[in-house]
Amino acid sequence: MLCERCSADIFKNEVCRSCRRKICFDCVKSSRRVSKTMRIVICKDCWSKMPARNVFKSMNVATS
């Protein structure tokens, strides 16, 4: 499987909360546990976009 951000070959991926791309652990800028079983991440590209970063930081409940 390939990372959609850096094209690295990866075994396990994470899905960015903002852009919905499958990214590797090197491309993850930040992650949070919203609930005991749900972890959300944001990629380095979306971290530089202030509206996406503010949504990520202010998210308190798990939404689909």
C-alpha positions in Angstrom: 0.0 0.0 0.0 1.2 3.5 -0.8 1.0 6.7 1.3 -1.2 9.2 -0.7 0.9 12.1 0.6 4.6 11.0 0.2 4.1 7.8 -1.9 6.1 5.7 0.6 5.4 2.0 0.8 3.5 1.4 4.1 2.1 -1.5 6.0 -0.4 0.3 8.1 -2.1 3.6 7.3 -4.0 6.4 9.1 -6.7 8.5 7.5 -6.4 12.2 7.8 -9.5 13.8 9.4 -9.6 16.8 7.0 -8.6 15.6 3.5 -9.4 11.8 4.0 -6.1 10.7 2.5 -4.4 7.5 3.7 -1.1 8.6 5.2 1.9 7.0 6.8 3.2 7.7 10.3 5.9 10.0 9.0 3.2 12.3 7.4 1.1 12.5 10.6 1.5 15.9 12.2 -0.7 15.4 15.2 -3.1 12.8 16.7 -5.7 12.7 19.4 -7.9 10.2 21.2 -11.5 11.3 20.9 -12.8 8.3 22.7 -11.3 5.2 24.2 -11.4 3.4 20.8 -11.2 6.2 18.3 -8.0 8.0 17.3 -8.0 11.0 14.8 -5.0 12.3 13.0 -4.2 15.3 10.8 -1.5 15.3 8.1 1.2 17.9 7.7 -0.5 19.5 4.7 -3.8 20.0 6.6 -1.9 21.3 9.6 -0.8 24.3 7.7 -4.4 25.2 6.8 -5.7 27.2 9.7 -9.4 26.3 9.3 -8.7 22.6 9.2 -6.3 22.9 12.2 -8.9 24.8 14.3 -11.5 22.1 13.6 -9.1 19.4 14.6 -8.1 21.2 17.9 -11.7 22.0 18.9 -13.2 18.6 18.2 -14.5 17.2 21.5 -16.9 14.5 20.4 -16.5 11.8 17.8 -18.3 12.6 14.5 -18.2 10.7 11.3 
